């Protein structure tokens, strides 16, 4: 009996178990579709750890070596070689991207004539040449002897001859010419100016207004070399300092993008304005020279001693010029003569594009960009950044090819062309794909020069991205350290006290147009980051790394003096890549709008302090602006509460998308295509560049400065107009964060 | 033994069943979250049937009766009454919306001075008044005697006196004045013009260019009354025709939106331009008059007989004017004198807004709008539309309040203010919420006048919406018919042959700015529909329904002559509501981009026919435009294939959203804020209004006409510019439809 009971019970148990199994697995219940888990997947911290561990200094070094074998100025043969190199890497079956392609625009560039080099000479009254400025930089390594090294020139300076007595005009600011003009009739003179203080082209534009007929630009040793001048033991190849014959090349245009096709992608048949109608480029012949030659010219100048702030690093007194040279000089009575043979050319310039398709939200893009073109070998500018981008794509590409990873959102990599001539490749790209990019892009990461120097991280970004930058850089070791993070190191070099967070590293604002982020920030209103490793300012006053835009910016220079061991490259690659993965993979976009509010409040406080009293006197109220900023703060806090109180993993995908769209699109509300009609591409009313030098709303600041100086009621109206524009934009941005209905 | 086996088997079966039940229900498996079904829900045809059945003629009639009790010109007391009425309805606990509120803008309006009415007289050389134009329309019902009936006036005409000899200038087109000026020195004259052919304000702007000092505008019986003139038995109250003293009021501005705050929402402290700086309004005193008075003036005119096309419905010869009157006229040698006392005022105008929150995609909006303000009682314009809107909200509101329905997407209803003065309420709304609306709005439905006449539906829309209009109107019975649908009736009155669909009703293009869709189409690029019931053109040539903008547009007029029984109101309400529900509830947006492609191809063919030969001669290629249109077609077909091959109910919600976003945002790519710098709010390069009269791309058409007439190379460059602008826009729109990555 017992046996039967046992057997019966066992049988019953077996049958029950079979029943349970059939019931659970055999009968299809309203089970979750397979995508339910995918859509709620968040960023995988293990994957980030893996990424960080795989970013490799040797790979970075070899990338840079390959990229800098030859000069690769935009559209040159060397440029085409880099196109093929990047393409090959991105099409690699083991470590490439999903797809990669070359995309050309026909853009207006400016070059010296190789058969007829630009000449700068000192000529005496009988037209004998007493002195000739060097046409090529002195070689210290074979790099400088490459025949493809372009002669130093001022891109977009017009061709033509200019002859006149020389004057020293400091930095070529309007105030400099104004001061000079008080003692010298500037009409018919040639001005020599030093880099800094004013944009390249502005030095010539400002000069022409005073009747100056030609402009020379040089780099003063005080500004770039901490005073060092001698190449026998001080400058490169003995250190990172600029040799006496080094010349900073550069584009002398004011506006970015192809100058003949504003707001239109430069295709074959696109309407082009006439080159004569381009504004914002030098109206008079302009040429950059090295400080060895500038020394000769400046130290011989006659005339009054220039003010102390105008004095530079030469061991002589900087005089205004008689105009012209001292009676005691062998150049006495002589003119300086510029013979410029620059040529405008419409040429094909390529972006190389590569993508990793997103799995869950393929129609959301994270874009990562770096330009590819240099002036000469461009080891630092931009190849240090290209080396980093290629290392990031290698590591991520391998994960994709091995089936280990596919990002939630799509990632687009852009290797931009013709940046040096005015951010042309990236600008044309944003013009061509304006709506698509504007509607779908979550964020843009720009790494142009990845390593200026090896002291500390530097980052500029939309304030909403501060938190993800911090999160990522806390996970990356500082170069050469196992115990200190990039974040911890950074905070020592550059910090601020945030009302919300206390002392934190300073993330700068993106108000300039210094690199390819410009079109993304200003034209498209996309949350963007620009980052690099940079200087210890206690150790150098150099305006920028000394070999910038010269023939000395080479692999040798970079690997010996900028980042030996490539550890700073690695730190930037890890930091930028970490941010990239977070933007692409986070279930909820890692944007903090309260940090944006903090910046707006900062701007507001400055504006109130600087302007309110005078505006009140003009019956212009700042209350609407104050309300707008307060509304933005309230909306940001409220959205934050929604986010904090959400159980993200169990939220509906459309609710997550709703919040993400609020975060992604908020910045678009700051765009106003009519606010700055004279500035190409500047539509972002918070970050547009300003000439006021005030850390506040640019439209108001510039209009206020103008109104204060002119006193005209039209100008005061313009202040009121900009106040209304900014107010409406901030209210609109707050609306994007508020409850959607 | 058998018994035991049976018992054992039974026990086993019971245990197995228990096991299965436990397995299936007792153990939680990875079951579908509750939202999985919600996100894939599609439009419910039963709900649409219910909606259609509930739209009620008596409710429509009572809505109209209530709305037209008193005149409700913008910002008047009567307007405020309608605000409260709409609010009350939308806040009704049984049949209201989720929420409703009043939203004010401070806008610049123009009114006659009630204490000092505008005067038009004939004065003889000794300044005796020989004749005075009526200041009020003749009463036939108590409606016309309401003291709130505003004197006929030309809104935004400047105040001032103008005296001069009268001339007849036909429709006041430039060509009319030009012809007239060949025989008469127009300087110092007063021109009388008839409505039609040129915009209201344009008649005065064109006149002033020839030195004309004042303008009268009247409605010719030929244009409005099929020739009928007598109020003893022909005109209202005997028919729908305009009585002799009826005067069409109207706004004489060219641009829409508040004229002092272009692109800025008109709030308290918003920057305002000075009224003197407004462009596009009459520069000289202007006044509309009835045809009874116009008859007196025109039939007495001296001078050459006007051309046949200038002759109207009066039983006299229309002469040019001597200038002035015939020697045989009692007005011989007399002047016409205008004394205009219009006043500009900045006043609060209200939109009433109401919303139904969306369940699945609350951040997607379908907007339905109708203006609320009239000139007088406005039974047809706009209250026929308001009556329809309120009936739609009653039926939908009840479903929501009863818990029977909540739309997938949010629905926003707008009862716009101050439309008559230039679409002001809707324009300010789009300015204030530009980014939010632009990023989230799926479509806009405008029903201004719902019933012009009771013959047939008329619809204008983005071509992508053609299919949903057809689908909806096939489900609605034509007024007074059980067997014929609105669609079937419509196709008889107005049709075209589509390459894709064969003979179909003609959906017109939305290229004007005739009602509140303007800001949604032109400024925001939102897919929009404007619809109404309208005329049998075989029965009348009336330019518009004859009581338009007069004191005869009353409930009595509407219910007796326009839509007895309110069956056409019902048909429009059912059709518009059906479309509204489909836009709000369809899982996949019911937009067909192939139909858009068909329109672009139409435009392209016209452009090629009209322009290609001449452009070739100027070295301007149309190939890029042809390629762009072909790319758009390819992309539309490809997206269609994706849609057709998708198993929508089982697609991931983010994939559905991806396609919906493509469909929703495609039209945004057609916006270019810089293409038409002189036209407020016109940014849509396909549908912007054009003065060329050609059914093709407006920028190209207008630039071509200008270039052809001037022959200047600058103007030919502008054609090329517009060609590039449109090409880039169409390519951008195609990109929105293409695979997202």
Interface residues (C-beta under 8 A of the other chain):
Chain A: X8 X11 X12 X15 X16 X17 X18 X19 X20 X21 X22 X23 X24 X25 X27 X29 X30 X31 X32 X33 X35 X36 X38 X39 X261 X263 X264 X265 X267 X268 X269 X270 X271 X355 X357 X358 X360 X361 X362 X363 X365 X410 X412 X431 X432 X433 X434 X435 X436 X439 X440 X621 X623 X624 X650 X652 X653 X654 X657 X658 X661 X662 X665 X668 X669 X671 X672 X673 X674 X717 X720 X721 X723 X724 X725 X728 X731 X732 X733 X735 X736 X740 X741
Chain B: X8 X11 X12 X15 X16 X17 X18 X19 X20 X21 X22 X23 X24 X25 X26 X27 X29 X30 X31 X32 X33 X35 X36 X38 X39 X261 X263 X264 X265 X267 X268 X269 X270 X271 X355 X357 X358 X360 X361 X362 X363 X365 X410 X412 X431 X432 X433 X434 X435 X436 X439 X440 X621 X623 X624 X650 X652 X653 X654 X657 X658 X661 X662 X665 X668 X669 X671 X672 X673 X674 X717 X720 X721 X723 X724 X725 X728 X731 X732 X733 X735 X736 X740 X741
